[in-house]
């Protein structure tokens, strides 16, 4: 976390505040997956476009076997997204949305990892969930990187609040992602 958000702190941008309010009103659970996916896409679009481009939503793979929740093309110009593009040899950010009651686990990470495909220039993903990742999810993320050079960043509701706050204060919301990447690599060991 770049700057921990105080519960009493208000987001100064009305649209950011409304998006956060809409996110927090959606109950966790399978029956509300579509509303959760929709609000997360609205948030990511608002904070990351540009430099990301409009996503393809519910995009099917060429063979029709996989369906990606949202896939964002990366355009040039932003230092953080440019580094991600170069360092991870990716043209796209693949996002998955899990409106789970419990923290995301190994299975959620492995699900996203299967959509990351190096020859398709899709080696970077974002897993959005209501709660911080479980230990098994963090271990699965580590394995995805070490075994296949696929990197996954995980954003929970608190991270969404932080990126909205950064956007509202004319700062780069991608700092949250960059911070998670730094943390992952600083603590990675053989």
C-alpha positions in Angstrom: 0.0 0.0 0.0 1.3 3.4 -1.0 -0.6 5.5 1.5 -2.9 3.7 3.8 -6.4 5.1 3.5 -8.0 6.3 6.7 -11.6 5.2 7.1 -12.6 8.8 7.9 -10.8 10.2 4.8 -13.1 11.2 2.0 -12.3 11.0 -1.7 -12.5 14.5 -3.1 -13.6 13.5 -6.6 -17.4 12.9 -6.7 -17.2 10.3 -9.4 -14.5 8.3 -7.5 -16.6 8.5 -4.4 -19.6 7.2 -6.2 -17.7 4.3 -7.8 -16.4 3.3 -4.4 -19.8 3.6 -2.8 -21.3 1.4 -5.6 -18.5 -1.2 -5.1 -19.0 -1.4 -1.4 -22.8 -1.8 -1.7 -22.5 -5.0 -3.7 -22.6 -8.0 -1.4 -19.9 -10.6 -1.8 -21.0 -13.9 -3.2 -21.7 -15.8 -6.4 -25.2 -14.4 -7.0 -23.7 -10.8 -7.4 -20.7 -11.7 -9.7 -22.0 -9.7 -12.6 -22.6 -6.5 -10.6 -19.1 -6.9 -9.1 -17.5 -7.4 -12.5 -19.3 -4.4 -14.0 -18.3 -2.0 -11.2 -14.7 -3.2 -11.2 -14.5 -2.6 -14.9 -15.9 0.9 -14.4 -13.3 1.6 -11.8 -10.4 0.2 -13.8 -11.6 2.1 -16.9 -11.8 5.3 -14.9 -8.4 5.1 -13.3 -6.3 3.5 -16.0 -7.7 4.7 -19.3 -5.5 6.2 -20.7 -2.8 4.9 -20.8 -4.7 1.5 -21.1 -7.1 1.3 -23.9 -10.8 0.2 -23.7 -11.0 -3.5 -22.8 -12.5 -6.4 -24.6 -15.1 -7.8 -22.2 -15.9 -11.5 -21.9 -13.6 -12.2 -24.8 -13.4 -15.8 -26.0 -10.2 -17.5 -26.9 -9.6 -18.5 -30.5 -10.5 -22.1 -29.7 -13.6 -21.0 -27.8 -12.6 -22.9 -24.6 -11.6 -19.9 -22.5 -13.5 -16.6 -21.7 -11.5 -13.7 -20.3 -13.4 -11.3 -18.1 -11.6 -8.2 -19.5 -8.4 -7.7 -21.5 -6.9 -4.2 -21.7 -4.4 -3.3 -24.4 -1.5 -1.2 -23.1 -0.7 2.0 -25.0 2.6 3.8 -24.6 3.4 6.9 -22.6 3.0 6.0 -19.0 6.2 5.1 -17.1 4.7 2.4 -14.9 2.7 0.7 -17.7 5.6 1.1 -20.1 7.9 -0.8 -17.6 5.3 -3.5 -17.2 5.0 -3.8 -21.0 8.8 -4.1 -21.4 9.8 -6.1 -18.3 7.0 -8.7 -18.7 6.9 -8.7 -22.5 3.2 -8.1 -22.6 0.8 -6.1 -24.8 -2.2 -6.8 -22.6 -3.4 -6.8 -19.0 -5.8 -9.7 -18.4 -8.2 -9.1 -15.6 -10.4 -11.5 -13.6 -13.0 -10.6 -11.1 -13.9 -12.8 -8.1 -16.7 -11.6 -5.9 -15.9 -14.3 -3.3 -17.1 -14.2 0.3 -13.7 -15.6 1.3 -10.2 -14.5 0.2 -9.2 -15.7 -3.2 -7.3 -19.0 -3.1 -4.9 -21.0 -5.2 -7.7 -22.0 -7.6 -8.5 -18.4 -8.4 -4.9 -17.6 -9.2 -4.5 -20.7 -11.3 -7.7 -19.8 -13.2 -6.3 -16.4 -14.2 -2.8 -17.9 -14.9 -4.3 -20.2 -17.5 -5.5 -17.1 -19.5 -2.0 -15.6 -19.4 -0.3 -16.9 -22.6 3.2 -15.8 -23.4 3.1 -16.3 -27.2 -0.2 -14.2 -27.1 1.8 -11.4 -25.4 -0.5 -11.8 -22.3 1.9 -12.4 -19.4 0.5 -9.9 -16.9 -2.8 -10.2 -15.0 -4.8 -8.5 -12.3 -7.1 -10.5 -10.0 -9.7 -8.3 -8.4 -11.4 -9.7 -5.3 -13.2 -8.4 -2.2 -10.5 -9.5 0.3 -6.8 -9.7 0.4 -5.3 -12.9 -1.1 -4.9 -16.0 1.0 -1.5 -17.7 1.5 -2.4 -20.4 -1.0 -3.1 -17.6 -3.6 0.2 -15.9 -2.9 2.0 -19.3 -3.3 0.2 -20.0 -6.6 1.2 -16.5 -7.8 4.8 -17.2 -7.0 4.6 -20.6 -8.8 3.1 -18.9 -11.9 6.0 -16.5 -12.1 8.8 -19.0 -11.4 7.4 -21.8 -13.7 6.0 -19.7 -16.5 7.0 -16.0 -16.2 3.4 -15.0 -15.7 2.9 -12.2 -13.1 -0.4 -11.6 -11.3 -1.2 -8.6 -9.2 -4.1 -8.9 -6.8 -6.4 -5.9 -6.0 -8.9 -6.1 -3.1 -11.6 -3.6 -2.1 -9.0 -1.7 -0.1 -6.7 -1.4 -3.1 -9.6 -0.2 -5.2 -10.3 2.5 -2.7 -6.6 3.5 -2.8 -6.5 3.7 -6.6 -9.6 5.8 -6.6 -8.1 8.1 -4.0 -4.9 8.5 -6.1 -6.9 9.3 -9.2 -9.0 11.8 -7.3 -5.8 13.5 -6.1 -4.3 13.7 -9.5 -1.7 11.0 -8.8 -0.9 7.9 -10.8 -3.2 5.1 -9.6 -0.7 2.6 -11.2 1.5 3.3 -8.2 -0.5 0.7 -6.3 0.3 -2.0 -8.9 3.9 -0.9 -9.1 4.2 -1.1 -5.4 2.9 -4.7 -5.4 5.3 -5.7 -8.1 8.2 -4.2 -6.1 7.1 -6.0 -3.0 6.8 -9.3 -4.9 10.3 -9.1 -6.4 12.0 -7.7 -3.3 10.8 -10.7 -1.3 11.1 -13.4 -4.0 13.7 -16.0 -3.1 14.9 -19.3 -4.7 
